[in-house]
Amino acid sequence: MRGFRELDRILRGTAVPVPGGAPAGPGVPIGPLLVVDVILAAFYGVCMGAFGVFGRGEADARFLLADALKVPLLFLLTIAVTAPSLYVFGALVGSRLTVPDLARSFAAALGVLVAVLAAFGPIVAFFSVTTTSYPFIMLLNVAVFALAAVFAVGVLLRTANPPTPPEAPPEGGPDAAPGATTGPGAPARCRLRRGRIPRCGRCTGAGSRCSRWSARR
């Protein structure tokens, strides 16, 4: 499924901005990724709702359905409420994200969040089946959500602040002096000789030393 492949790219860090002119937002399609996000969030909801079936005195299978709907809606509604303010304040502080870029960034961050949740889903389901302590299950779910949020915020910050491409070195190499000339265009008194290093600052060339400096020697 395409959405899972895109999520794998995000988890491996190959879908986030890189130096050298990459787009500000991650290059991932929103539609397939959101479908996978909803599926994984619903899976964690089922694992979380297992406590309502096995950890209560009266088993109620409706907890499975309720949590499977509640977790995806929690994330989608949170994004809908916070996205406008994030875009406005991001623009005020100089973020280069456009509206489509911001939507892709949210989809990528949400993908990381639900992927971490789904990874812990079997663990949460195991403790939901083997314990009857509601405070313990509540703290376990809070800890899992907090850990997933840390990774998601990290992805969101990377997409909102892409790395700046490195500046190109000056022509003639990093040791070239400003206004230096090389080759046939160099002054007659400052021609280069092979196999030596320039010292006068008037000319440059890899592995060369100019005759002007040699004359001073």
Residue, then its C-alpha position, 0 to 999 in steps of 0.5 A: m500500500r502506498g501510504f505505508r511506503e510513504l510512512d516508511r520513508i518518513l520513519r527512515g528520514t528520507a522524506v524530510p527536507v535535505p540541503g540543496g534546494a529541497p522543498a520546505g515540506p516533506g515530499v509525501p502525498i497527503g491522501p494515502l498517508l492520512v488513510v494509513d494514519v487513521i488505520l494505525a490510530a484505530f488499531y491503537g484504539v482497539c488495543m486501548g479499548a481491550f481493557g474495557v473487555f478484559g479488565r472490568g468486572e462486566a465486559d463491554a465490547r463497545f469499548l473497542l469500537a468507541d476507542a477505535l473511533k475516538v483516537p483518530l478523531l482526537f488527532l484529526l480534530t486537534i490538527a483542525v483546531t491548531a493548524p490555522s494558528l500554527y500557520v499564522f505564527g509560523a509566517l510571522v516568525g519567518s517560516r517558509l511553509t505554505v498551506p500545502d507544505l503545512a498540510r504535508s508536515f502535519a500528515a508526516a508528524l501524525g504518521v510518526l505519532v500513530a506509528v509509535l502508538a501502533a508499535f506500543g499497541p500490543i504491549v498496551a493490549f497485553f497489560s489490558v488483558t492481564t491487569t484490572s488496575y485502571p490507574f496503571i492502564m491510564l498512566l501507561n497510555v499517557a506515557v505512550f502518548a507522551l513518547a509518541a508526541v516527542f517523536a512527532v514534534g521532532v519531525l514537525l520541527r524539522t519540516a518547519n525549519p529545513p536545513t540551509p544549503p551550504e554556500a558554494p566555495p569561492e572560485g579557485g578553492p577555499d584558499a583563494a584570495p578575493g580578486a585573485t586571477t589564475g592561469p593565462g589571465a594572471p599578471a606577467r610578473c605573477r605567473l604561476r609555476r607548477g608544483r608550488i603554492p602561491r603566496c603573494g595573494r595575486c594569483t591562485g592555483a592548486g599546487s602552484r607558487c607564483s614567480r613574484w613570491s619566488a623573486r622575493r625569496 
